[in-house]
Structures are given as C-alpha cells and as structure tokens.
C-alpha cells in the first residue's frame, strides 16, 4: 500500500527541505536516515526557500543539477523538488517514503500554511506517498542541538514503520532544541495558534522610496494544552497529523440551509 509507512530497512526514502541543499538540517536528516533506511535520495532546492509554502513554479523553466549518485538540487521550490524527484529523478525507482527537513526553526500552529518544509511533505502526500515533516524548534542564531533532532528522527520513523496513514494525511513533527536527556517524551498534538507577521517594519531605500519588511515576531499562545506549541514549550516532541482536506464540514451544513 502506497500510504503505508514502509519497513525502513528496505525502503527507498526521498529527502527534501526548504532551507536548501547545503543546510545543516538536511545533512542531519541524511545522517539519521542512513542509519535506518535501505536507500536515501536527496532532491532539494538549490537555495533557501523558507516560507515558500506550497508554491509551484509555473512561469520559468526548472533545472536539476546532479551532485552525486543519489543527491540532486533543483532551481525551484520544495514542491518543485518533490514533484521533479518523483516524476523525473526517481521515475524508474519511485520512493516509498518522503521525509522533509530538518527545518531550522519550528513549524507550529499556522506556520504550517507558510512552511516550505511542510509543503514538501504535502506534495509527497498528494502523490500518494507517506510523508513526514521534521523541524527543530530553535531560535534564530542559536547553536542548534542537531544530535537531538537526529535521534528523534530515528525514534519517530522507527515507531511509525508499518503504520497506514489515511489518504491526504501527513505527519508534522516538531523537536525541542535541547539536549537529548532533557526531552520529556513524544506527544500527539493538535495544531496550535501562532501567527507570523505581527511586526511590520517600514523604511526608505537610498532613493527615498518606501519599503516594508515583514518581521519574524509571532502572536502565539503556548498555554493551550494538547497543542504543538504547548508540548514543545515543555521540551516534548510534538507529532501532529495534518489533513490536506481543508473543508469545514459543519459550515457546509449551515451553508446548505442558507442556500
């Protein structure tokens, strides 16, 4: 079954991300998977594509550059990378599993709608492949605990081996940025509330023309129990199942009564 997480020891795993082919997170992900997976392929954006969301390049050609036997970069977005990986790079040997990350920074709450990391897993899901996104919740410029992230990539993927994901569902995993012995466990959570863009900076360029810069500050609530934000704030690893079906069914009933 294409939606069943495979036996990792014999699985062909596709890795992608949104931080770019040279990011430390994708290297950490590759190290972790090489310990547990049968075959690891990397197809990722050539440059950083953070906050690209589930964007697809339609108005310019894309190029694939081969770096080594199983490693390629794409001049496009995370979505482009996964699509080209499945339909071109690996077309003769399609992947059994798509794993995205490890993103430097959390993808919590509404971050998932902006995240290129989550979008890569979304694209894998749309291609009927079991897909998982991993993020390390680390502050900007902090020294990240990649060894913690690597260890929990192994733990999570090993635990879900053989699990069948419902059609249109992916897993979003956020790992706290702390030493391994300070992680409090793994918790299944719902999406919390976290909105980026609360700070809008305005300035003027050398020609006197105004510009605007969207800041990284977020309006968030870390107190809501059962959410990804609350779990990670306690140094727990958060696993949130995300559905690509955004339909709000109770509202459908209300609208049918109106119309």
Order of alpha helices (4+ residues) and beta strands (2+ residues): beta-alpha-beta-beta-beta-alpha-beta-alpha-alpha-beta-alpha-beta-beta-beta-beta-beta-beta-alpha-beta-alpha
